C-alpha cells in the first residue's frame, strides 16, 4: 500500500472514530448538564474526551465548530465585535401587582375582540436574572452567540458561549444529519448557578482576587471576557425562552416551542406551564414564587406570554415591547439569620453607621454576611439586638439591609447595642448636629477612616476615575503614610519605590496605577468638584454649577446670591459651597492639587437642546439599565437640556424604569407620572427633535405623547 493510500485510510478511520466520540460526548454532556442523569463515570468521560482531543491534534481538519473540544476555550481575543440581530430583541413591560396582570389580560381580549369572560391561553415561565443572549444556528450548528446590547446590535461572544456545557453546539439528532435547516435564532438567558457562584468566589479569594458582588455581575463579566478560557471554567448555564428566527422549524405555539427546545438539547427554566385563563396564571405565579428560594439559580419574577403564535402576530408590538407578553416582578427576596455583632463604620463626612455582622445567609443571589442598620435612631426604632434572629433583604436586590428583628424568638441572651460616644478610628468625641439624624466624627483632617473614604470617593468611577485605587490599596497607602489627603495621590509616582514595597504590589500594578493617575489629571472640573466631597454636592449639582460658571475660578469666587440663582441650587447648597471655598485649608488643598498637575480645565457651555423632547423635563432614573450606567444616564439627560432628579414627585415628567425598579416606580404610578422603558428612553435621548419620539401605547403612553408634542 502506498504512503498516500495509508494516510487516506488513517484519516478515514480517524474520521469514523471522531464522529463516534463526538456523538457520545454530546449525549453524555446532555445527560449530565441538562438531565442531571449521567450513566458513565467522570473517569470514562475524561478518557473519551482526551482521545477526541488527540485525534484533533493529529488531524486538525476534524476540529469543527460543533466539536466538544470547543468547550475548553482558546486564546485571547483582541476585542468583541458588534453584531446586528436578525430581528430586534425587545424588552418586556414590568408589572408588580396582580390587578395589573388582570388589566393586561383584559387589554389583550379587547384588542382581539374577545368577550371579557372568555379564557385566553398563556404560558407562564420563570424570569431568570442573568444575561440575555441570542444563539444563531446555521443548519443545526451553532454559528454565532450575541449579547442583547441595545436590542438591535449586540456583541459577538461566540468563543465564550461555546464553552457553556448545557447548550448544544449542534441540535440533537439520532442520525447526525441536520435536524433543522436554514438559520434558527434561539433566545434565552445565561445564568450562573448559586452553588457555582459561591465556589467561583472562593477560588477568586484564594487567588487574592476580589470577589464578585452577585451572580449576575459575575455572569456578565465572564461572558464578555476576552479570554474564553475564563468562561470555560465558570459555572454558566443557558436556558432557552423564545425564538428569533425559525428556519425550517414548524411552530404554532409557545408551549410547543419549549417542548421542541428540549428535543433539540436545550434546557428551559423550571416552572414553565401552559395556563388556560388568568386564574390559572395566578396559581402558577404563586408556585414559582414559592419555589424561588430553592431554585439553583436566581430569578426576579415570571413572564406571562400569549401561547398561540397566530395571536401573538395579531397583537404585535408597542414601541419596543410585545403587546402579547408581560413580566411580573416578585418582591425582594428575604431570609432569616442570626445577628452576631454590630460594628460602626465612619464615612467620609464623618457620619457613623451601624453595620450588622450576620451569620452568612444566601439572599437575592448573594451570600450576605454584613448589612446596613442605617443610623442610631433606626436601630432603636426597630429594637434590634445582638443575638437576635433577624429578617434580611437586599434593597432593590442590591444593598443588604436588616428589615426587622424577631423578638418572639428571643431567649434572653440578646444584648442591647450601646452606641459609641467616641470615634472607633481616632477616638474623637462624636457630635450630634441639630436637625440631623447622623452622628459624626468631627476629626476631618486626621481620622484614618475619614481620610480613606475621602480618597476612595475622589478616585471613584464617577469622580476622578482612578482605576486600581481601591479600598485595600488606599488602606495600605494611608497606613504607610504615603497618603494623607487627595493631593498626595499626585505625588505617589515620586515615591514609586515605597509604593512598590507595599504587600502584593507588583511593578505592572504600580505602573497601571500611575497611568490611571496621569489620565485623571485631564478630568473635567465638575468631576473634580464632585470628587472633593462637598456636603450636599452630588454629581448632578456639581455638573450644574460648572455648566453655569464654566471656570473653576468663577465658581470659587461666587457669592451665595450668585450660587442661589442657579436652578435647583437652594440656600443650603449655596451656603455649603460658598463656605467650603472660603476655608483656608480648602484653598490650600486646591493649590496642592494644581501643583500635582491636576488641570482644572475650563468647561464649555452646554449645547443648546431647546428642541429636544427632554429639554426642560424633570426625569428620574431608577433600576438598572443594560445600555448605560445610572450616572451616564443622568449626564445624557442634562446634555439634552433635561433635569435629572433623585426622587419622584408631582413635578416629575418622566420616570425611566430599568430592571429591578422598586418604590419609585410604584410612586410614579400612584402619581400618574409617565413611565419610560429603557428602550423608549434611549430613543428619546437619540431624538433630535420632537418629531422623533417613539410610538406610544395606552393611556400612560398617551400622556407621554401629550408631553412630547
N, C-alpha and C positions, 0 to 999 in steps of 0.2 A: 504493500500500500504506500502511495506517495505521501510526502510530508503534508502537502496541501489537503489531500483527502483525509489524512489522520486528523488534521486541525479542524476540518469541517465536521468530522464525526464527533470530536470532542465538544465543539460548540453546540452541535445538535443535542448531545447528551446533557450538556450543561443547561441548555435552554429548557429541556424537559424537566430536569431536576429543579431548576429555579422556579418554574411555574408551579410545580408541586409544592415546594416550600412556601412560596408567596401565598398561594391559596390557603394552605394550612395555617400559616401565621395570621393571616387576615381573619380566619374563622376563630382562632384562639383569642385574638385581640377582642373580637366582638363578644365572645363568651365571658371573658374576664372583665372588660371595662363597661360593657353595656348590660349584659345579662347577669353579671356577678355570679356566674356558674361555670368556673373553669373545670376542665376534666383532664389536664395534664399538669405535671409539676413544673415549678419555676425552672428547675434544672433542665428538664427536657425542652422547655420553651427556649431557654438560652442556647442550648446546643443547636437547635434548628436555626435560630437567628444567626449564630456565628457561621454556620455552614452557608447560609444565604449570603452573608457579607463576604465570605471567602470566594464564592462564585463570582460575585460582582467585582472583586479585586482582580480576579483572573480574566474576566470577560466584562469590561466596563460597559459595553453596549447593552447589557442586561439591566442596568440600573435605570429603570423608567421612573416617571413622575409618581406612579402609584406603588412603587416598591416599598415594602415595610421598612427598608433601611432609611427612607427619607424622614423617619420619625426621630432620628437621633440628632438632627441639627447639623448645620455646616459651619462655614467661616463667617466672618463679619461682613455685613452689608455696608455700602458707603452711605446709604440713606434710604428712606422709604419713598417710593414713587407714588404719585397720585393716580387714582383710578376712578373712572366715571362709572357709576352704577348703571346697569342696563335699563332699569326703571327706578325712579326715586324711592328711597327708603323713608317712609313717612313716620311721624311720631303719633302717639295716641293722646287724646284728651284724657285728663285725670279727673276722677271723682272721688269723694271722700265720705259720702253719706248714701244710705240706701234709697232715699227719696230721689236722689239724682240718677240712680240706676233705673228707677221707675220712669222718670222723665225721659231717659234715653230710650227705653222700651216703647213708650207712647209716641215719641217723635218718629221712630222707625216705622211703626204701624201706620201712623198718619201719613207719612211720606209714601208708603206703599199702598195706601188706600184700604188698609185693613180696619176692621172694627176694633174698638178698644178692648173688648173681652176675648178676642182671638189670641191664640198662643203662638208666639214666634219661637223657632228652634235656634238655640245658641250653643256655642262651645265655650266652656269656661276652662281656663288653664292658669297655672301659677305664673306670676310675673317675676322672672329671675332678676336679681340685682347684679348684673355683670356688664359685659361689653358687647354691644350689638355687632353682628358680623354677617356678611353675605358670602356664601361659598358658591362659586360658579363652576359647574361640571360640564365638560365637553365630552359627549359620547360616553358618559358614565364615569369619567376620570376627573378628579379634582384638578382644575386648571388655575384658578385664582381665588384668593381669600382677601376680602377688602373690608375695612372698618366702615362704620356708618358715616363718619365725617359730618358734613353739613346736610346729608341726605341725598345730595346729588353727586358729590365727589368724596371719596374716602382715600385711605392709604392701603397700598398693596402690602399685606403682611403674610403672604403665602408661605414663605420659608418657615415662619414661626408656627402657623396654624397646622401645617403638615405634621408637626411633632405631637399634636394632641391625640391621645391614644384612643378615645372613644368615637372619633368620627371616621367614616370610611374614606380612604384615598380613592377607592373605586366602589361604585354601588355594588352591593352584594348580589351575586347570581350563582346559579348552580352549574352553568356550563362555561363560564369565563367570557361569554360574549356580552357586548354592551346591553345592559338592562333597559336603558333609556337613551334614545338617540337625540342628537342635537344639543342645544345649550339649555341647561337647567340651573336655576339660581335658588338655592335653599338658604333661607334666612333663620337666624337664631341668636342665641346668647352664649358667650363664652364666660364661664364662671370658674372660681377656684373653690374646691371643697373646703369645708370648715376644718376638718382634721388636717388636710393638706396645707392649709394656710398656717395653722399652728406649727406644723413641722417645718415649713419653709422659714418662718420667723426664727425658730430655734436654730436652724442651720446658719441663718444670717448673723444672729447674735454670737454664735460660736466662732464665726469667721471675723468678728469685730465689725460687722456691718450693721447699719441702722435697720431696725425692724420696720416693716410696712405698717401703716396705720390701720388699714382694713383690707378685706379680701378683694374688694372692687379695685382699690388703688393698685394692689399687687397684680391683679389680672391685667389692668391697663398697662402698667409698666412692663410686664413680661411680654404681652402680645406685641407691643411696639418697640421692643428692644432690638437693636441692630445685630445682636448675636443670637442666632436661632438655637444655639446650644443651651442658652438660659431657659428658653421656653421648653426645651426637650426634657428638662428635669423638674419642671414646675407641675404641680397637680392641677392642670387645666382640664376642663371638660366642656364639650359643645352640646347644646340642646336645641333641636330644631323647633321652630314655631310657625313659620309661614313660607310661602313660595313667592319668588320674584319673577322667574321665568319657568314655564312648564315644559318646554321642549316637546317630546312626544308623550309626556305623562298625560293620561286622561283622568281628569279630576272633576267632580261635581259638587263636592262639599268639603268643608274644612276638617270634619271628623274623618272623612275618608283619606284626606291628605296626610293627617297624622298617622293613620294606620299604614299608609304607603311608606312613610318615612321610616317606620320601624322595620318594614320589609327590606328597605334599601340599606339598613345598617345604622340608622341614626337613633339616638336617644331623644325622648321627649320628656318634658318635666312631669313630675308626679302631680296628680290631681286633675289631668285633662279629662273633661267629662262633657258629654252631649246632654243638654238640658232642654226639655220642652216646657216653655212658659217661664215667666220671670220668677215665680215662686221656687221652682227647681234651681234656678240660678242662685238665689239667696241661700238655699240649703248648701250648695257646693261652695259658695264663698265662705260660709262658716266652717265647712270641713277643712278647707285649705288653711284657713287661719288657725284652726285648732292644731293642725299638723305642722305648722310653721316652725316651732322650736325644735322639732325632731328631724327636720329635713337635713340632708348632708350639705346643703348649700343655702345661701341667703336668698330670700325673696322679700319684696316690699309691697306686694299686692297680688291682684289677679286680673286677668284680661277676659272680657266678655266679647265674643265675636258672633255675628250672624253666621249660621252654619252654611247655608246654601250659597255657592259662588254666583249663581244667576241673580240672587237677590243682592249680594254684595255689589255686583256690577250695576244694578239698577240704582242702588243707594249712592254709589260714587263717593266723592271726596269733598271736603270743605276746607278751603285753604290748604294746609299741609297735613291734614288728618283725615282718616277714613270716617265716613258717616256711619259705617256699619260695625264699628268696634269702639270700646272704651276701656280704660284702665281704672280699676278700683283699688285705692291705696289703703293699706291697713295702718292702724295707729302704730306709733313707735313701740318696738318690742321691749318688754320689761323682763327683769329677772330678780330673784331674791337671793341675797347673800349676807355674809356677816361683816359688820364694820369693825375692823381690827384696831384701828387707831385714827386719830385726827391730827394732822400736821398743819402748819400755816406756811404760806408762801408770800414772798414780798415782791410786788410788781414794780415796774419802772417808775410809776408815780408814787410809790411808797405804800400803796394800798395793801392791806393784809387780808389774804384769802384763805379760809379754812379748806383743807382738802381731805377727803375721806380715803383712807387706805383700806382696801377691801380684800376679803378672801376672793381670789380671782374667779370671775364668772363670765361665761360666754353670753353676750347680749348684742343683738343687732349686727352680727357678723364680726365682732371683735372680742377678744379676751380682755375684760376690763378689770383693772386692779386699783385704779385711782378714779375719783370722781369729785367734781366741784361741789362745795357746800355754800358757795356764793359769798356770804358775809355773816357776821355775828348775829344780826337780827334774824336772818333766815334760819340759822342754826337753832336759835332759841324758839322761834315760831313753830318749827317742825318737831321740836323736842327730840332731837337726835342725840343718842348717847353712844359712847364707846362700848362695843359689845352687842349692840342692837342687831337684830335681823332687819335689813332694810331692802326697799324696792329700788332698783336701779334701772335707768333707761338712758338711751343716747338721744339727747335733744336734737330734733331734726335728723335723727340717725347719725349724728356727728359727735357732739360733746357729751361725754358721760356725766350724769348728774344723779344725785340721790333724791328720789321723789318723796319718800316718806319712810318713817320707821314703822315697825310692827310691835307696838307696846304690849299687845296681848301675848306675845311670845317671850317676854322678859322673865328672867328667873331671879332677879335681884342682884346679879353680879355686874350689871351695866353701870357705867360711870358717867356723870355729867361732865362735859368738857369745860375747863376753865380757860377762857380766852386770855392770852398773854397781855401783860401790861408793858412789856419791852420787846423791841425788835429781836427776833430769833437770830438775826445775822450780825447785827452791830451793837445790840444791847441798848439802843437809844429808847427813851421813854416814848411810847406810842401816843399819838394825839388824835382827838376827835374834833372834826370841824362841824360847826353848827350848820344844820341843813343838809348834811351829807350822811349817808349810811356807812360809807367806808371809814375804817380806822387806819391811820397812816403812820409810817416811819418818817420822821422829819429830816433824817440824815441824808440829804440828797447827794452830797459830794463823796462821802466816804463809806456808805453802806455797800458791801460787796455785792449783795443781791440786786440792789438798785443799779449799780454800775453794769452788772452783767445783762440785766433785762433791757437797760437803756441801749447798750451796744447791740444786742440782738435785734431790737426794734430798728435801729439805724441801718443795720445790714440786711434787713428783711427784704423779701422779694418786691413788696410794694413801695419800699423806700429806696435805699441806695443799691439794693440787689447785689450784695457781695456774696457770691456763691462760695460755699466752703466755710464761711464764718458762722458755724453752728454752735449749739449750746455747749457741747463738750469742749470744743476748742476755745471758745470765749472764756469758759471757766478756768481752763489751763492758763490762758494768757493773763487773766486777772490775778490768779494765784501766783504767777511768776513775776508779777509787777511789770509786765510788758505793756499792759493797757490799763489806764485808769479813767480815760474819757474817750469819746468817739474820735477826737482829734488824734489820739495816739495810733489809731488804725493806719494813718497815713505816714507814720514813722516806723512801721514794722519792718519794711524792707531794709532799712538801715541797720536793723538788729537781726538780720537773717540767720546768723549763726545761733543766736539764742532761740529763735523760733524753731530751727532745725533740731535743737537739743530737746524739744518737748517730746513726751512719750507718743509713739506711733506717728510721728511727723516725718514722712519721707520727703526727699528732695522734690519729687514730682508734685506732691500735695502742696508743698510750700510755694513752688513756682506757680501752680494753679491759683493759689490764694493771692499771691502778689499780682497776678494778671487780672483777677477779678477786682482787686482794689484799684488798679490802674484804670479799668473800664469805668468804675464808679465815679471817677473824677469828672466825667463828662455828663453826669446825670442832670436833668433839668432842675430848676430851682424849686418847683413845687414838691418834688420828691425829697429834696434836702429838708425843706420846711417840715414835711410830714415826719421824716426820719428823726428830726431833733426832738420830737415828742412833746410839743407844747400842749398843755391841757386844753381840751375841747377842740383841738385842731386835728381832724381826721384827714384822710387822703382827699376827700371831695372839697372840704373847706380850704385846704392848702392849695388845691388847684384853682379855686375861685379867687383866692387872694392874689396869686401870681398872675392869673389871667387879667385881673383888674390893674395891678400896679406894674406888671411887666418886668420890673427890675428888683433885685434884692434891696438895693439902696433905698428905693422909693418905699418899699414895704417897711424897711427897718426904721424909717423916719416918719411914718404915717401917724397922724393924730388919731385919737379914739373916735372923733367925729368922722374922719375920712374912712376909717375901718367900718364903722356902723352903717355908712352909706351903701355898702355892698349888699346885694341881695342875699338873704339868709344868714348874714353875719349880725347877730344881735349884740346887745351891750355886754353880756357875759364873755362872749368870744372876743369882742373888740378889746375889752379891758385885759383879758389874759394875754393876747398877742402884744398889745402895747406895753404891758408890764414886763413881758419877757425880754423885749428888745431894749428896755431901759436899764436892765440889770447889768452892772459892770462885768460880772462873771460870764454872762452870756455873750456880751460883746467881745470879750477876750477869747471865748471859745470860737467864735466866727473867725477871728483873726488867725487863730491857730489852724483852723481848717483851711483857710486860704494859704497859709504858709506851707501846709502839707500838699498843696496842689489842687484842692477842690475848686472848681472853676466858677460856680455861681453864674451860669450864663444867663443873659437876658432872655426873657420869654417873648415869643412872637404873639401878636394879638390873635385870638381865636378867629378862625374863618367864619364869616357870616353864614348862618344856617337858617335865615328867616323863612325860607321857602320849604324847609324840611318838615315832614309830618310830625317829628318830635320836638320841633322848636317851640319853646315856651311851655312844654308839657312837664308835669311832675310825674316822674317814673320811679317805681320801686322795683328792685330785682330781688327775688327770693328763690331759694332752692339751688340746685347745682345745674349749671349749663354745660353741655357737652362741647360746644364750639369755642368757648372762651371762659376765662376766669371771671369771678364777680367784679373784681377791680377793673378789668379791661372793659366789661360791660358798662360800668359807671362812666369810665372815661369816654367811651364812644357815645354815650348819651349826651355828655357835656359837649362833645365835639359837634353834635347835631343841633346844638342850641337848646337842649332839654335840661331839666333839673333832676338830679339823682337824689332821692330821699331815702332815708333808712327805715321809715315806718309808714304804714298805711293810714290815711285819714280821708276825710270827706274831700280834701283838696287834691287827692291823688287822681291823676288822669289815667294811668295805666299801671297794672301790676304785671311784671314779667315773671311767670311761674316756671321754674326749671324743675328738675327731678327732686323729689322729696320736699316739695313746698309744704309748709305747715300752717301755723297760726295766721301768718299774713294773708295767705290765700283765703282762709275761712273769713277773716275780717273784710277782705276786699269783696267777697261775695255778699256778705251781710250789708255792706255799704253800697252795693251796686256798682263797684269800680270795675271797668272792663279789664278782663284778664287776657294777656297775650301768651301764646305758647312760645317756646324758644324760636321756632321756625318763623312765626309771624314777626317776632322781634327782630330777627336777623334781616328779614325782608324790609322792614321799616328802616333799619339802620342803613341799608343799601339803597333806599329810595332817594332820588334826587329832588323829588317834588311830591306834592300831594296826589298827583295822578298816578303815582307808582305804588300806592298801598296795596297789600294783598287782598284777595277776595275774602269776604266775611260771612258769618253764619249767625242765624237765630237772633234773639233779642240782644244778647251781650255783644255780638259782633255788629249788630245794627248800631248800637251805641258807639262802638269804635268808629264806624263809618261816619257817623254824625260828627264825632270829634275831629276826624281827619279831613273832613271836607268843608 
